[in-house]
Amino acid sequence: MKKYIETGKKDTRSGFGAGLLEAGKADANVLALTADLKGSLKMDAFAAEFPERFIQCGIAEANMVGVAAGLALTGKVPFIGSFAEFVTGRVYDQIRQEVGYGHTNVKIASSHAGITLGEDGATHQTMEDIALMRAIPGMVVINPCDYNQTKQATIAAAKYQGPVYLRFGRPSVAIFTPEDEPFEIGKTYVMNEGKDVTIVATGHMVWEAIKAAEALEADGINAEVLNVATIKPLDEATIVASAKKTGAVLVAEEHNSAGGLGELIAGVLAAQAPTPMTFINGADKWGQSGTPAELLAAYGMDAAHIAEAAKAAMTKK
């Protein structure tokens, strides 16, 4: 089993900021727009380096989407940034019509997603954004796992022709992926190979899954860990192959059960390789205020709960 070393802690939104700056240096058409959240989206470095390519739209998210769509039609590559709640739910109609239906080259940068937003509570802890975005035809949905992967995913998104939804978070989390590993849109990364159970994870849950796999190894259980960094388009082949090998699958995600990764994979396996499954997610509940660690434990999303759920999945074989 591969041992992952935590090389530091940093928020994934900072990975976006670093990637945005690199993308801006590589392509003069890359622009950044935000709805009064430049600091929260870590766009400061880009704005300082390219002030003529940074647009402060104010608290007017719907207008920001329209401006970005118009800029994309002129050949620009606009990244729009806000909190996940504001840049999906508040402006869903504009994204659907002007970005999705128009298939414009707009990149939606979504920060402060999921339960790990923490103390801000349920109104800001968006747990339904993946369902909203993957329902839009042609929308790429990316949920990277750490600072390094978020940086590389942002660079890849800038090069991709078409609408992209990028999801990242607020808390400082473990950095454990290679610093310069290029990001491949549509690839599921096999973090650990195993034979007894498959743990499929995305975003912040990947590190929790890796820690759970280490705990399971101590109990003599060999878990395969998959990092679904791209939720749409989904790498079905890698997931199906793993399910056939292990015969039991657990899906762990920082998202509600409805419309999330678990439902998506269940549909794939039902059609191609029926496999016993167990799910860890936000169920059908609202969030609440607390630290990220407290909330992960309270909602059963931490490594300890993942390990127990993996054992439960194995009993269904």
C-alpha positions in Angstrom: 0.0 0.0 0.0 1.4 3.4 -1.0 2.1 5.7 1.9 1.1 9.3 1.4 3.0 12.0 3.2 1.3 15.2 4.3 3.7 17.9 3.1 1.8 20.8 4.6 -1.7 22.2 4.9 -3.3 24.8 2.7 -6.8 25.6 1.5 -7.8 24.4 -1.9 -9.1 27.9 -2.8 -5.4 29.1 -2.6 -4.6 26.4 -5.2 -7.1 28.0 -7.4 -5.6 31.4 -6.9 -2.1 30.1 -7.8 -3.4 28.2 -10.8 -5.3 31.3 -12.0 -2.1 33.3 -11.9 -0.2 30.7 -13.9 -3.0 30.4 -16.4 -3.0 34.2 -16.8 0.7 34.2 -17.5 0.3 31.5 -20.1 -2.7 33.0 -21.9 -3.4 36.7 -22.3 -7.1 35.9 -22.9 -7.6 34.6 -19.4 -9.7 37.0 -17.3 -10.9 37.0 -13.7 -14.3 38.3 -12.5 -15.6 38.3 -9.0 -18.7 39.4 -7.1 -17.0 41.4 -4.3 -15.0 38.4 -3.1 -11.5 38.9 -4.5 -9.8 38.0 -1.3 -12.0 35.0 -0.4 -11.4 33.6 -3.9 -7.6 34.2 -3.7 -7.7 36.4 -6.9 -5.4 39.0 -5.3 -2.2 37.9 -7.1 -3.9 37.8 -10.5 -5.5 41.2 -10.0 -2.2 42.7 -9.0 -0.3 41.1 -11.9 -3.0 41.8 -14.5 -5.2 44.7 -13.3 -6.5 45.3 -16.8 -7.8 41.7 -16.9 -9.5 41.7 -13.5 -13.2 42.9 -13.3 -14.8 43.6 -9.9 -18.5 43.1 -10.6 -19.8 43.9 -7.1 -22.6 42.0 -5.4 -24.3 41.3 -8.7 -23.7 37.6 -9.5 -26.3 37.3 -12.3 -24.7 40.3 -14.1 -21.2 38.7 -13.6 -22.4 35.6 -15.4 -23.7 37.6 -18.3 -20.6 39.7 -18.6 -18.4 36.6 -18.6 -20.6 34.9 -21.3 -20.3 38.0 -23.5 -16.5 38.1 -23.0 -16.2 34.4 -23.8 -18.0 35.1 -27.1 -15.2 37.5 -28.0 -12.5 34.8 -27.5 -11.7 35.6 -23.9 -11.4 32.9 -21.2 -13.2 34.3 -18.2 -13.1 32.8 -14.7 -16.0 33.9 -12.5 -15.5 33.5 -8.7 -17.8 33.5 -5.7 -19.0 31.3 -2.9 -20.5 28.1 -4.0 -24.0 29.1 -2.8 -23.9 32.4 -4.7 -22.3 31.2 -7.9 -24.6 28.2 -8.4 -28.0 28.6 -6.6 -28.4 32.3 -6.9 -27.6 32.5 -10.6 -28.7 29.1 -11.9 -30.9 30.5 -14.6 -28.1 32.7 -16.0 -25.6 29.7 -15.9 -28.2 27.5 -17.6 -29.1 29.9 -20.3 -25.9 31.9 -21.0 -23.2 29.4 -20.2 -24.8 26.0 -20.5 -27.2 26.4 -23.4 -24.8 28.8 -25.1 -21.9 26.4 -24.4 -19.7 29.5 -23.8 -16.2 29.1 -22.6 -16.8 30.3 -19.0 -15.1 28.8 -16.0 -17.1 28.9 -12.8 -14.8 29.0 -9.7 -16.7 28.0 -6.6 -15.2 28.4 -3.2 -16.4 27.7 0.4 -18.3 24.5 -0.8 -19.5 21.7 1.5 -19.8 21.1 5.2 -16.2 22.0 5.8 -17.0 25.7 5.3 -17.5 25.4 9.1 -18.9 28.1 11.4 -20.9 30.0 8.8 -23.6 27.4 9.0 -26.3 25.9 6.8 -27.0 29.0 4.7 -23.5 29.0 3.3 -22.6 25.3 3.4 -23.6 24.4 -0.1 -24.2 20.7 -0.4 -26.3 20.6 -3.6 -24.0 22.4 -6.1 -22.6 19.3 -7.8 -26.2 18.1 -8.5 -27.0 21.5 -10.0 -23.9 21.8 -12.2 -23.7 18.2 -13.5 -27.4 18.4 -14.6 -26.4 21.1 -17.2 -25.6 19.5 -20.6 -21.9 19.9 -21.5 -20.8 21.2 -18.2 -17.5 19.8 -16.9 -17.5 19.3 -13.1 -14.2 19.2 -11.3 -13.7 18.6 -7.5 -9.9 18.4 -6.8 -8.6 17.0 -3.5 -5.8 19.3 -2.3 -3.9 22.5 -3.0 -1.6 21.1 -5.7 -4.3 19.3 -7.6 -6.5 22.4 -7.5 -3.8 24.5 -9.0 -3.2 22.0 -11.8 -7.0 21.6 -12.4 -7.3 25.4 -12.8 -4.6 25.4 -15.4 -6.2 22.5 -17.2 -9.6 24.3 -17.1 -8.2 27.4 -18.7 -7.0 25.3 -21.6 -10.2 23.4 -22.0 -12.7 24.8 -24.6 -16.2 24.8 -22.9 -17.9 25.5 -19.6 -16.2 24.2 -16.5 -17.4 24.1 -12.8 -14.5 24.1 -10.3 -15.2 23.3 -6.7 -12.9 24.0 -3.8 -13.0 24.9 -0.1 -12.2 27.2 2.7 -10.3 25.2 5.4 -6.6 24.3 5.4 -6.3 20.6 4.4 -3.5 18.2 3.8 -1.3 18.6 0.7 -0.3 15.2 -0.5 -0.4 15.0 -4.3 2.7 15.8 -6.5 3.3 19.5 -7.0 3.7 19.4 -10.7 1.5 16.5 -11.8 -0.5 17.7 -14.8 -4.3 17.4 -14.3 -6.2 15.3 -16.8 -9.9 16.3 -17.1 -12.0 13.1 -17.1 -9.5 10.9 -15.2 -10.1 9.1 -12.0 -6.8 8.7 -10.1 -6.0 5.4 -8.4 -4.4 6.5 -5.2 -4.0 3.0 -3.8 -4.6 -0.4 -5.3 -6.5 -3.0 -3.3 -8.5 -6.2 -3.6 -11.0 -6.2 -0.7 -13.1 -3.0 -1.1 -13.1 0.1 -3.3 -13.4 3.5 -1.6 -14.4 6.1 -4.1 -13.8 9.7 -2.9 -13.8 13.2 -4.2 -12.6 16.6 -3.0 -11.7 16.8 0.7 -12.9 13.3 1.2 -9.9 11.8 -0.6 -7.5 12.5 2.3 -10.0 11.1 4.7 -10.3 8.0 2.5 -6.5 7.5 2.4 -6.4 7.7 6.2 -9.3 5.2 6.4 -7.4 2.9 4.1 -4.4 3.0 6.4 -6.6 2.1 9.4 -8.1 -0.7 7.4 -4.7 -2.1 6.5 -3.9 -2.4 10.2 -7.0 -4.7 10.4 -5.8 -6.8 7.4 -8.2 -5.2 4.9 -6.7 -4.1 1.5 -8.7 -1.1 0.3 -8.5 0.4 -3.2 -8.8 4.2 -3.1 -10.0 6.2 -6.1 -9.9 10.0 -6.4 -12.7 11.1 -8.6 -11.3 14.6 -9.3 -13.5 14.9 -12.4 -17.1 14.1 -11.6 -18.3 14.9 -15.2 -17.3 13.5 -17.5 -16.9 10.5 -15.3 -14.1 7.9 -15.8 -16.5 5.0 -15.9 -13.9 2.4 -17.0 -11.6 2.9 -13.9 -14.5 2.7 -11.5 -16.1 -0.4 -13.2 -12.8 -2.2 -13.3 -12.2 -1.5 -9.6 -15.7 -2.6 -8.6 -15.3 -5.9 -10.5 -12.0 -6.5 -8.8 -13.0 -5.8 -5.2 -16.7 -6.7 -5.3 -17.7 -4.0 -2.8 -17.8 -0.2 -3.2 -18.1 2.7 -0.8 -18.6 6.3 -2.1 -17.6 9.2 0.2 -18.5 12.7 -0.8 -19.0 16.1 0.9 -22.4 16.6 -0.8 -26.0 15.7 -0.3 -27.1 12.2 -1.4 -29.5 13.6 -4.1 -27.7 14.2 -7.3 -24.2 13.5 -6.0 -21.3 11.2 -6.9 -22.8 8.3 -5.1 -26.0 8.3 -7.2 -24.0 8.8 -10.3 -21.7 5.8 -9.6 -24.6 3.6 -8.5 -26.2 4.2 -11.9 -23.0 3.3 -13.7 -22.5 0.1 -11.8 -26.1 -0.9 -12.0 -25.8 -0.8 -15.8 -22.3 -2.3 -16.2 -21.2 -4.2 -13.1 -23.9 -4.6 -10.3 -21.9 -4.3 -7.0 -22.9 -4.0 -3.4 -22.5 -0.3 -2.3 -22.4 1.8 0.8 -22.6 5.6 0.8 -21.2 8.4 3.0 -22.6 11.9 2.3 -24.7 14.6 3.8 -27.9 12.5 3.4 -30.9 14.8 3.1 -29.9 17.2 5.8 -28.9 20.9 6.3 -25.6 21.8 7.7 -24.9 23.5 11.0 -22.3 25.6 12.6 -19.1 24.0 13.9 -15.4 23.6 13.0 -14.7 21.5 9.9 -13.4 18.6 11.9 -16.4 18.6 14.2 -18.8 18.7 11.3 -17.0 15.9 9.4 -17.3 13.7 12.5 -20.9 14.8 13.2 -22.0 13.9 9.6 -20.0 10.7 9.5 -17.6 11.9 6.8 -14.3 11.5 8.6 -11.7 8.8 8.2 -13.0 6.7 11.2 -16.5 6.6 9.7 -15.2 5.8 6.2 -13.3 2.8 7.6 -16.4 1.5 9.3 -18.5 2.0 6.3 -16.0 0.2 4.1 -16.2 -2.8 6.4 -20.0 -2.6 6.1 -19.7 -2.6 2.3 -17.7 -5.8 2.5 -20.4 -7.6 4.4 -22.8 -7.2 1.5 -20.6 -9.3 -0.9 
